Amino acid sequence: MPTTPDPADHLRAAAEKLRETAGHATPGPWRTHDTHLDLGGHTATVLSGERNETQLIAWLPTMSHEPWDEARNAWRNAGWMALMDPGVGLALADWLETAAEYYTPGPAHPTHVVRALAVARQLLGTTECGECGDTGACNGGPCPLAAADEEREPVQLRWGLDDVMYGDDDTTTVLLSGPGREPYWVELDPERTAALRDALAGPESAAPQRAWTDIAPADATELNLATDLTITAPLNENGDRCPWPWEPQQLVGAPLGQYHCDYCGAMVMAGIPHLDYAAEPTATPAPAAG
């Protein structure tokens, strides 16, 4: 399979090209002007500077004695040239170099890096992907359109407990890291969050196989019932599983009485097993005697 240059090299090369080209050009800002050349008619000109320091950047003959007319390409092209003066090129170069610093090898890139790579490839004239032949479809990294390399193993991502962020718009962002600790993240809308939660819970038939009350505290030191769904767990007042419910029963004789569980926040009693706040069926009241 043909190899492509490192996407970060694309970004830096494009930035260097911009800086070099902008450095050879007349400093901006540039502006447009309607110049009449008597028999030559009106000309769309691009100028820099003011008064005695005015310099001609370019002129585009209209071959017409009609004044500025946006319908003719000469005027529109002059406006575009003035807009994209060397100052804009230098700002774009800074942006491309910043994107190169954010780039990390992997199967996906942040959106701003993908967009910067698309700009870099246009500047370098390398929009055709060497892997799939498509025009800019890859934007760096492994090509999603090329035939899969059977010898390439997927990148193993890692997730740490509690590495989750909840947005004000009800989105859930899961933070991940690659083998070199390069950052990744997955943003999920509420529907996808619910689907992922159901998928991680496993088939409905996979009921817990052990009761937490059958396990001694000494044998539970490595357990986390928030994630190990093969073991039952008492629920707190919010309906959440307690990660480690063996603490209260070990506090026999401790002058605590009622207190909040350090692991789930539920109100529990020192010296007795963790209370379970799972919803219990409510008895239907008997009809009043007639």
N, C-alpha and C positions, 0 to 999 in steps of 0.2 A: 504494500500500500504506500503511495507517495506520501512523503512527509511535508508538512507546511512549516514555515518559520514560526517561532514562538510569537504568540499574539502580543506579548509585551514589546518584542522587537519591532513589530508593526507600528505600535503606538509611538515608540521613541523615534523611529525612522520618519514617520509622518510629521512629528513635532519638529525634528531637525530640518526637514524640507521646508516647513512653514517658516521657521526662523531664518533660514538662509535666504529664501525668496523674499520675505518681507524686509530683510536687511538690505537687499539690493534695490528695493523700490523706493520711490519718493515718499518721505514721511507724510502721514496723514495729519489731520483728517482731510478727506477728499470731498468735493462738492460738484454738483452739476451746474452747467450754464448753457443758455441758448445763445449761440454765437452766429451772427449773420455775416456771410462772406460775400456780400454784393452779388456778383454773377453766380457765385457758387451756391447761393441759397443758405438756408439755415443748417447749422451743424450742432449736434449734441456733443458738448465738450465736458471733459472731466478735469477739474482744476484742484490745486492745493494752494494754501496760503491766501493772503488777502492783500489787496492794493499792490504796492511795489514788489511784494514778495510772492505774487501769484506765479505759479508754475503750471504749465500745460502737462497734464498726465496723458490724455488721449482725446482725439476727436473722432466723431463718427458722422460722416456726411449723410444728410437725409435726401440729397438730390431734390429738394423741394424748397419753394419760397414760402411755404406755410410755417408759421411759428410752432413752438413746442406743442406736440401732439402725442398724447400717450398711446394712440393707436399704432404708431410706427415703432418698429423694433429698436431703432437707433436710440430713441429717448429712453425706452425701458432698459436697454443694455447699459446705457450711461448711468442710469440710476443704480443698477446693480453693482457696477464697478465702483461707484463712489461709496456705496454701502460697505463693500468688502475691502476696506483700505488696509494697509499693513498693521494698523493697531488691532484690527479684528483678528488678523492672522496670528499675531503674537499671543493674544488671549486664547485662541484655539490651541496654540502650541502648549501653553500652560495646562490647559484642560487635558490634553492628550497625555502629557507627562504625568499628571496626577493619576489618571486612569491606569497608566502603566504600573504605578506603585501599588495600586489596589489589586492588580491582577494576580491570581494564584492559579497554578495548574489544577485542573479538575474537570469534571463533566459539565459544569455549569458556571456561569459568571453573573455577578450582579448586573442589573439592567443598565446602569450608567456605563459599565465597562463594555457591554455588548454594543451600545450605541456609539461609544467612542471608537471601537474597532471598525464599525461600519464607515465612519468618517475617515479613519486612517487608511482604509483600503481604497476608498475613492481617491484620496489624495495621492496614493502611491500607484494607482492604476492596477491594483492586485485584487479586484473584487471577485475574480473567478477562483473558487476554491480548488486547491490541488487535489483534494480527496474525492469530491463528488462532481466537480465541474460546474456546480450551480453558482449563480452570481450572488455572492455574499450571504448565502444561506447559513453558513457556519458561524461567522463572526468570531472565530477563534475557538480553540479547544477541539475535542473529538467531533468529527462531522456527524450530525444526526441523520444525514441522507445517504452516507456511504454504507457499503456492506459492512456488517458487524465483523469485527476481528475476533474469531473464536478464541484466540489465545489471550485476549485482553480481559482481565477480571474487573468486575465493577469495583469502584472505590468504596471501601468500607467506612461508613460514617459512624461517629460515636455521639451518643447523647447522654448528658449528665442529668441526674435527677434534679427537678425544679428548674431546668434550663428552658423555661417557657415564659413568654410575655403575653399579656392580654391587653388588646388595644381598646380604645374608647369606642371604636366602631364594631365591637363584638368579634373582631378577628383574633385568632390565636396564632402566635409565632413560635415555632419550635426551633431552638438554637442547636446547631450540630457542629461537629468539627471533623476534619479529615485526618489522615495518617500523620501529616505534618502540622497538625493543629490549625490548618487553614479553616477560616470560618465559613459555614453554610447556614442557611436558614430556610424554613418552609413556612409560608404564611397561609393559613387556612381560614376560610369563611365559616360561619356557624354550622352550615350543613355538612361541610367536609370534616369539621372538628367532631361532630356527632358520629359521622360514619367511621372515622378513624377510631374513636373510642369504642364503638361496637366491634370493629374488626380486632382490636387489641384484646377485647374481652373474650374472644374465641367463640366457638359454637355454643348455642344455648344449652346443648346437652352436656357441656363440660361443666358440671356442677362441682363445687369444692369437694375434695376427697378426704379432708381431715378437719377436725374441729380444733379450733385454737385452744380450747380448754383442755384438750388431751395432750398438750405439749407443755413440758416443764420449762420454766423460765431459763434454766441453764442450757436447755437444748434449743432455745429460740434466739440466741444472741446474734445470729447472722440473718435472721428472717426480717422481711419487710412486707407486712400484709397489705400495704397499699398497692403493691405490684404483684405479689404472689396470690393469685386468685384461686389456687388449689386448696387454700386453707380458709376456713371461715374467719370472720373478724367482726367484732362488735362495731356498731355504728355510733357516731356522735349525734348531737342534736340536729346537725345539718345533713345527716344521711351519709357522711363520709366514713370510709373504713379507717379504723385506728391502725397505724403502721406497726405499733408494738404495744399491745394491751396488757402485758404481763407485769407492769409496774405496780398498780394498786395492790394486788394480792400479796406483794412482798413487804408491804409497809405495815405488817402486823405490830400493834403496840405503838406505832408512831402517833404523836399527839397532833394529828392533822385533821381528822374528821373528813369532811367534804373538801375537795380541792379539784382544780382543773388538771386533767391529764396533760403531761408535758408533750405528748406525741400527737394528740388530736384535739385537745382543748375541751373535751367533754367533762361534765361534772361527774366525778367519781367519788368513791368512799375508800379511804385508806383501810387496808386489811382484808378487803373482800374483792372478788374478781371484778374486772372492769364491767361497768354497766353497759347494756346494749340498748340503744335508743331506737332500734328498728321499729317501724310502725307495726302495731299489733291491731288485729281486728277489733272493731268496736262493737260491743254487744247491742243488739237491737232492743230498745226498751219494750216491755210488755205493754199491750194496750190497756188503757185505763178501764177499770170496771165500769160497766154501763149502769 
